[in-house]
Amino acid sequence: MTSDFKATKQLFDLPKGLIYLDGNSLGPLPKAATERMETVLKEEWGKLLITGWNKAGWMEQPKSIGDRIARLIGAEKDHVVVGDTLSIKVFQSLAAALNLRPNRRVILSDSGNFPSDLYMAQGLLDLMSEDYELRIVAPEDLAAQITDEIAVTLITEVDYRTGRRHDMQNLTAKAHGVGALTVWDLAHSAGAIDVELSAAQADFAVGCTYKYLNGGPGAPAFIYVNPRHADTVKPALRGWLGHAAPFAFEQTYRAGETIERMRIGTPAVLASASLEAALDIWERVDMRDVRAKSIQLSQQFIERLSQSCPMLRLGSPKDPAERGSQVSFHFQDGYAAMQALIDHGVIGDFRAPDMMRFGFTPLFIDEDDVEKACAIIENVMQNELWDRDEYKVKSRVT
């Protein structure tokens, strides 16, 4: 398969006059999603009503979509399912991993992890005995801290602020070498880099679908369980659709087969419809091509701005092999600067305390976009156009 990124760009509804470098936070609208949503609303929900669960295949959606995502993250077929939110899937996978290691008491994570992951881990441990511990170390110290005390590691493969990429293969091997399990958060990996869950022998993985996968705001999360655990893992969140026979309405829980047991509640049919339209675009490309192109675009961006905007300090690794598909710069007034950029036609985002983030998604960003974006950024930064009171008033979402 040869990926045609000129063709994929035409499949997105991109506002004229804007360069969108924030697909790492929320992907843009696939044009086909509008028609797909209308079909689900009018032809399925509208005409089929409750019979849509059978006739329109709504009940099978979580697993069929999971199989499509599996191709993008190097996972085995029948071992990925979508549903709920990423935070819930973090809780679910951690609880399952701890149950598989009953004699160990430590979850190991790092200070670069997304706070919500840490919140979910701590909330889970608060429900357990006091001798459990969430141990948080510096990202560069993770490997050295993986010891035989550890029950499970909770690591986001690509740091949400800096874009730093952890070595999944080596860290997973290190964990397994001491008898620990792994949970990988792929929020900034799925659709951005060439993930190989099966090859790495990861135990569990979770991720969202509204960033690089372009599923839309509120699109469901996904969870992966390695085949060696699939028939023995015990879900802590035992929703009725994870039951072996949901419509038997038994009062006692019996886990479903393999990945089906990781389902919890009713599928988000409407949100899944837009995700299906997005995944149709992903069927046209190879992840290796996506990765190679994103490196090219991000290198182009870094090389130009590093020369023209010395006030911006690179916050991402210089080596593209050590980062994902985003580039971050430190700037003391980063929030105001980002608002000015948005006002001038370049959309990125800001992460406290001083990080300006830009995402590079080849499905809809090309070399011309990067050049135009750099020119606008140079104008805003060199002429201090960000130094206005209205740009310094923080909105709820940054």
Sequence and secondary structure as in RCSB ss.txt:
>XXXX:A:sequence
MTSDFKATKQLFDLPKGLIYLDGNSLGPLPKAATERMETVLKEEWGKLLITGWNKAGWMEQPKSIGDRIARLIGA
EKDHVVVGDTLSIKVFQSLAAALNLRPNRRVILSDSGNFPSDLYMAQGLLDLMSEDYELRIVAPEDLAAQITDEI
AVTLITEVDYRTGRRHDMQNLTAKAHGVGALTVWDLAHSAGAIDVELSAAQADFAVGCTYKYLNGGPGAPAFIYV
NPRHADTVKPALRGWLGHAAPFAFEQTYRAGETIERMRIGTPAVLASASLEAALDIWERVDMRDVRAKSIQLSQQ
FIERLSQSCPMLRLGSPKDPAERGSQVSFHFQDGYAAMQALIDHGVIGDFRAPDMMRFGFTPLFIDEDDVEKACA
IIENVMQNELWDRDEYKVKSRVT
>XXXX:A:secstr
    HHHHHTTEE  TT EE  TTTS  EEHHHHHHHHIIIIIIIIHHGGGHHHHS GGGHHHHHHHHHHHHTT 
 TTSEEE S HHHHHHHHHHHHHHH TT  EEEEETTS HHHHHHHHHHHHTS TT EEEEE GGGHHHH  TTE
EEEEEESB TTT BB  HHHHHHHHHHTT EEEEE TTTTTTS   HHHHT SEEEE SSSTT   TT   EEEE
 TTTTTT   SS  GGGBSSGGG  SS  B SGGGGG  S   HHHHHHHHHHHHHHTT  HHHHHHHHHHHHHH
HHHHHHHH TTSEE S SSGGGB SEEEEE TTHHHHHHHHHHTTEE EEETTTEEEEE  TTT  HHHHHHHHH
HHHHHHHTTTT SGGGGS  S  
